[in-house]
Amino acid sequence: MGIDDIRDPAEMATDTRVETGGLPGAQASRVPGLTILWHPEVRRIGERAPLGALDSGRAADLSRLTPEFMHPGGGPRHALEDSRLSRSPIRLIPGGRGLRLDPSESRTALEVDGSSADGPSDISEAQLERGVVLLLGGRIALLLHRIDQQVVDHPSYGLVGESPGLGAVRTAIRQVADLDVTVLLRGATGTGKELVAKAIHDASPRATGPFVAVNMAAIPAPLAAAELFGAAKGAFTGADRSRSGYFQRAEGGTLFLDEIGETPPEIQALLLRALETREIQSVGADHPRQVDVRVLSATDLDLESAVDDERFRGPLLYRLSSFVLRLPALEERRGDFGRLLIHFLRSELEAIGEGYRLGAPCTWFPASLCAKLALADWRGNVRQLANVARQLVIANRGFDKIQNLEPLDQLTPAPAQGRRIGSDDSATATADKGARRHPGSRRPSDVRESELIEALRRNRFRPQDTADELGIRRASLYDLMDKCPGIRKASDLGADEIRASLDAHGHSVERAAESLEVSAQALRRQLGKLGLSV
């Protein structure tokens, strides 16, 4: 089992920050509301209905006829209008610390977060903040959550959704696109960092120039200088001609350095000089040359800790992060789930000539499946959702209805959030094995080897979560791992073992990494070193 030098997304600690929890002043405009995750008329997915009356202490009704929904950008308002839903309403009744769903007057079958609700269901404020999935009559899936009534009129920039977090990303793109400054994109794996980088490029004065993306984790350290800055003829054995590097190829445009935290230490100094002077020197060249390139970079690692551990140069971090943009995880933008799902399904269906499957009414994809997917734990974020949508389409190619659900085997339920109104608030919850402690609250020597291994497995080998659970600092975690004979590194894995695990787990790096008991980030790095693709 191993973890290597992976890092989780960290808090930003640089010059300019863009948080994605909402726009200035948005908190006051957030009210309870409903968002359509799935509807037989798929064009209605993403429509919202604010329920501000609940915050005013008044009840609201949910039925075939009420409330009225509309798309965030405006347009006509319509009730759910499905003939299989009852006209008699499900009542939404505000309570002291949340609200109550009462279906007793309605004939519409109701499921709340995957469980049948034959009687009243109490929803805590914490659950409302996270979002509660409602399935009505097996026909329509809704998300009950707090929504932002303010919608900023920005271009979409190719990004799907209208959540506050995504709105903040669009605002940031607009603010920084025309400025020739470096931008550091931060966020968990699969949140769409390259897509946002391309959006910044396309919205900039450099849009007519090239956009060159390079994965720093996939460049072997001995070749990094030549790959980035080029090589002169005769610079090394086999260099029978001059070759351009990524900087030269991006001349007049944008160079996107993904996985920037994986840059070899010896290359970091050269990269820093290129950013400071806008000069590069090809391997074997006599003189440096000027380049006109804007650099964007991205990481899901804790670069600040890497600086503290002297694995990443502080000056390079500060140079890369003139402007920092954090991308929200999928769980932070659950209101976008339906629109993302239908976007990926449509793209994959059209690719195989079956786009008609999403005609109105759509009988191919059931609302119950959408509700199930919305309740999953999407550790791989939007990228994982796109992969699952692709697998579902391919696995059900030619079927009039979804039949093969094998692609869902890779999903796990999301952890429960919040408490019900009826819970015993006077009781103090007992800390379980996954409870977080204050960093440094324990001595590393008090952590047993078995406890370390169990914590790593529970946290899927993510060091920040593991260190928090154990109550030790991250650096101490690495020291303990180095001393533990039961932990191996991803760099110890051979190509055959990795291929076998990927084949056994549907080519999911996350599931293969969990099976091999190494980090997904470290496994991806080893894939790059071995020249393997997923």
N, C-alpha and C positions, 0 to 999 in steps of 0.2 A: 504494500500500500504506500502511496506517496502523494506529495502535494506540490513539490518543486517551489518555484518562486512566484506563485500566482498572487494576484491582488484583487480585492473586491472594489467596486466603485466607491470613491471616497468623497468626503466633503471638499468643496473647492476652497483653495487657500491662495488665490492669486489676485491680480490687479482688478479685473472686471468680471463680475459674476452675473449669470442669468439663471435664476432658479425657475423651475417649471411647475411649481405648485399653483400658479395662477397669475393673473395680471394685477398691477397695482389697483387697489380698490375693489378687487373682485370678491374678496371674502364676504363683504357686506351684501353682495348680490346673490350669494349662493343660497338656494332654497331647495327644499325637498322637491323631487320631480321624478318623472318616468321617462326612460329612453327605450325606444323599440330596438331590441336586439334581433328579432326575427318576426317576419310577417309574411303571409302567403303572397302578398304583393310586395316583392322585394324592394321596389323603389321607395317604400316607406321606411325601410330600415334606417335608423339614425334619427328619425323624428323624435321630438321631445315635448313633454307637457309639464310645465312648471306647476307645482302645487303649493304656492306660497301661503294658501289659507292654513295649511298645517302649522306653519310657524306663528300664525296669528291665533292659534287655539281652536280653529274651526276644522271640522271633518271634511274629507273629500271622498268622492265616489269613483270607483273603477268598474266600468261595464262596457257593453257594446257601444253605448251612446255617449259616454263621458269618461274622461276629459277629452278635450280636443288636442291633437298633436300637430306639430309643424316642424319643418326642417330649421336648424339653427339660423341659417341665412335668410329666412323669411319664406313667404309663399302661403298657399291656402292652408287652412286648418281643417282637420278631419278627425272624427272619433275613430276608434278601432274598426268599427263597421264590419265585423265578421259575424255572419249569420249564426255561427255555431256558439257564439258567446251569449250569455244571458243579458237581457235588458236590466234585470235586477242587479243592483251593484254590490260589489265587495266594498266594505267601508274601510277607510283609512282614518283612524281616530288618533289625534295627538295625545301623548301621555307625558308624564313628568320628565322622563329621560329618553324619549324616543317616540314610537307610535305603535299602534296595534292594527293588524289586518284582521277584519272580521268578515268571513265569507258566508255567514249564516243565512243571509237574505238572498244569496245568489245561487243559481243552479250551475254556475261555471266551476268546473273542477280547478282547484288551485294547488300548485306546488310552490313551496318557498325554499329556495336554496336546495332543491333536489328532494325535499320531503313533502309528502302529501299533507295539506292543511285542511283537515275536516272541521276544525274549530279555530278560534282566534289564535293568531301568532303575534308575539310581541317582538318588536324590532328595536334594538338599542341604538343610541346615537352613533356608537362606534360601528355597528353594522351598516347603518345608513351612510356613514362617511365612506366605508369601503364599497358598498353597493350590494344589494340583495337581488338575486335572480328570481323572477316570478314567471311561472309557466301557466298560461290561461288556457284551459280546455285542450291542452296538447297542441294548440294551434299558434299561439303567439307567445313569444318570450320577451319579457321586459326587464329592465334594470331599474330598481327603486334606489335612488341615491340622491345626493345633493348635486345640483347642477348650477352652472354659472349662467345667469340670465344675460350677462354682457357678452356679446360676440363681436370681436374686433374684425373689421373688414380688411383682411389682408389677402394677397394671392395665396393659393393653396401650396405653391412650391412643390407640387407633386406628393404632398403628405396627406394621408387619409385620416380623417377624424376631426372632431370639433371640441375635444376635451380642453380644459384650462391649461394642462401641461403642454399640449401640442400648440395651443394658441401662443403660449410664451415662446416656444421654439420659433414659430413663424415671426413673432415680433423681433426676436433676436436676429433672425436672418435678414429681415428688412433693415435693422439698425446697423449691421456690420458688413453687409454684402459689398457695398461700394467703397469700403475703406480698405486700403491695402495693408491690413495688419494680419498677423498670425492669429489663428483661432484654434483652441484646443477643445475638442468635443469629448465629453465625458459621459459615460453611461454603461450599464451592464451590457453583456454580449447580446446581440440580436435586437438592439433597440433602434437600429437604422442610422448609425453614425455616417456611413459612406453615402447614404441617400441624402442626408442633411448637408454633407460636404459638397456633394454635386449641386444641391439646391443653392448653396452660397455661391458657387462658381457660376451657375447659370444666371443668377441675379446680379452678377458683378460686371464691371466694364471689361473683364477678361473672358466673358462668355464665348466670344468667337475664337479664343485660343484653346489649346488642348487642356483636357482634364486627365491627369495621370495619377492613378492610384497604385500604391505599392504596399504590400503587407510586410512590415519590417520583421515579423516573426518568421517569415519564410525565406529570408535571405541568409545564407550561410555566412558566418562572421568573416571568413577569409576573403569572401568575394564582395563584401558589403561596400567597400570604397569604390570598386570598379562599377558595381551595379548602380550606385547613387551618382557618382561623379564622372563615370566613363573611364576609358583606358586608351592610352596612345599605342600606336603600332609598336610592337616589340617590347611592350611594358612587362610582359611575362611570357612564359612558354605557351605557344599556341596563339598568341595575339598577333596574327598575320595582317591585321588591319586595325585602324582606329575604330573604336566603338563608343557610341554616346551612352550616357547614363540617364537616370530618371530626371535629373535636373535639366539636362539639355533637352530631353523630349518634352518637358513641360514649359519650355521657353515661351514667354508671352502669355502663359496661362496659369494653371493651378496645379500644385503637386500635393497630393493627399497621402500623408504618411500614417497608415493604419497600424495599430499595435505598436505605437511609438515607444512604449515602455520596454519593448523587447530589443531595442537598438543595442548592439554590442558596445561595451564601454569604450573600446578603442575608436569607434566611429562617432561617438557622441561629441568628442572634441572637434572633429572635422565638420560635423553637422552644425555645431554652435558657431563656428567660424563662418560657414556659408550663410547662416542666417544674419549674423552681425555685419558682414562685409558685402553680402550679395556676390561673393566671389567663390568659385570652385576651382579645384585643380585636379585634372584627370590623372589617374595613376600613370606614372611614367612621363607626364608632361613637364616641360621646363618652366612654364609660367602659369599662374592662375588666370582665369577669365571671368568676366562679369556675366551674371545671369539675371534675367528679369522673370522671376518666379514668385508667386504667392504660395506660401506654405500653410496648409491646414493639417492638423494631426488629430489622432483619436486614441483613446485608451479606455480599458475597463479596469485598469490597475490603480493602486494607491501610490501615485508617484511621489507624494510627500514622504511616505514611509521609505520608499526606495531611495530617496535623497538622504534621509536619516541613516539608512543602512549603507550609504556610499555605493549604491548600485546604479544610481542615476544622478547625473550632474545637476545641481541646483540651478546654475546659470542657464542651462539648456531648458529646464522646466519653465523658468521665468520668461525666457525668450519665446518659447512656444505658446505661452498662455497670456498674450496681450489681451485676449478676449476669451472667456471660458463659457461654454454653452453645455449645460447638462441635459441629457435626453431622458425623459421619463420611462420607467419600466412599464410593461403592458398592464401590470396590476394597478398602476397609478392612473391609467386612462381606460378604465373598464367601460366607460360610456362609449368608447370608440370600437368596442369589440365586434359588434354586429357589422359595422361598416367595413372593418378590416376583413372579417370573414367573407363577406359577400364579394369584396374586391378580389381576394385571392381565388375564391371559387370561380368567379366569372372569368378571370384571366386564364385559369387552368382549363376550364371547360371550353372556352373559345379556342384554345390552342389545339384541342383534339376535335374541334368541329361540333361540340355539344353545348354551345352556349344557350340553345333553346331550352335547356333543362330549367333555366331560371325564369321562364315565362310566367305570366300571371294567369291563374294562381300557380304558385310553385308547389308541386307535389313531390318533387324529387328529393328535397332535403327537408327533414322534419324539424319543427320548432323544438321538439324535445332534445334533439341532438345538439342544436345550438345552445340550449340551456345547459346541457352537460358540459360542452366545451367551455362555456363561460365560467363554469365552476372549477375548471382545472387549474393546476399550478404551473403557469407558463414560465418556467425558469429560463427558457431560451427566447422568451419575449416574442416580438413580432416575427422574427425569422423562424422560430419554431412553429408559430401559427401558420405561416406560409407553407412550411414543409408538410404539416399535417393536412392542410387543405389540398395540396398537390397529391399526397398519398391517397386521400379519400377519393379524389376524382379519378385517379388511375385505377385504384382498386375496385371502383364501381363503374368503370367504363362500359357503356352499353346497357346498363341497368336503368329501368324506368324509375326505380326508387333506390335510395341508399340501402345496401344489403350488407356489404363487407365493412365491418367496423374494426378490423384488425389494426389499422393505423392508430387507433386510440389506445392501444396497449402501452404505448410509451408514456402516456399521461398519468399524472398522479393528482388526487384531489387537492385543492388549495387548503391550507390550514384554516381552521375556524377562527373568526375574528369577533371580538366584542362579546357582550353578554346580553341575555334576554332581560326585559324589564322585570320579569317575575323572579329573577335570581336573588339570592340572599346577599344583599349589598353589605350587610354588617359583617359577613365572614371575609376573612383575608385569604386570598387564593394561596394555596401551597405551591411553592416553586417546584416545577418539575425538572426533569433532567435537561430540558432545553432552555432553562431560564438564563437570562443574561445577567452578569455581574459587572461591577465597575472595573475597568481595566486596571490591573495592578493590585487588585484587592486580595490576591492570593500569592503565596510564594510558589514559584515554578517547581521547587523541590517537593511540594505537597501533591503534585499531580502524578497519579499513578499511570503506568504505561497503558493499562487496560482502559482507564478513563480517557486518556488522550486519544486512543484509537476509536473508542465509541463516539467521542465528541466529533472527531473528524468525519466519521461515517454519517452521523446525524446531520451535520452541516455540509454534506457533499464536498468535503475537503476544501471548503472556502476558509482561508485563514482568519479573516476578520471576525466572521461569525463564530468560529471555533475558539479564538482567543477570548472573545467577549463572554462566551458561555463558560469557559474555564476560569475567567477572572484573571487572566494574565495578559501581559503585553505581547504584541505580535512578534517582536524580536525574540522574546522568551519562548514563544511557540516554536519558532524555527530551531532554537537551541535544543529543545526537548525532542523534536523530530529527528535531528541529526544523531541523537544519542539512542534512538529507539530502533532496535534491529528489525522490528516487524514492519518498518516503513521503507518502501523503495521509491525511487524516482521514476518519472515517466521516461527520462533519458536512458533508463536501464532496459526499457522494453524494445524488443526486436520487431522487425516488420511483420513477420509471420504471426506473432501473437496479437499485434494490433489489428491486422487484417481479419483474423479469426473473430476477434471481439466485435469489430465493426459489422461483419457479416451477420453475426448472431444477434445484433441489436439494431437491425434495419438501417445501418450506416449512420446512426445517431451518435455523434461524438460524446454528448452528455451521458447517454446511457452506457456507452462503451467505457468511458472514463470511470463511471461509478462501478462497473463490473470489474475493471482492472484495479480499482482502488487507487486512482491517481486523479489529479485535478483535470478538468476539461481543458483549461488554459494550457497546462503543461503538455497534455496529450496533443493539442493542436500544434504546439511548438515542435514536438517530436515528429509529428506527421510532416511538417515542413522540412525538418532536417533530413528525414529519410526519403523525401521526394514523393510522399504518398498523398493521394487525394481521396476525399470522402465520396 
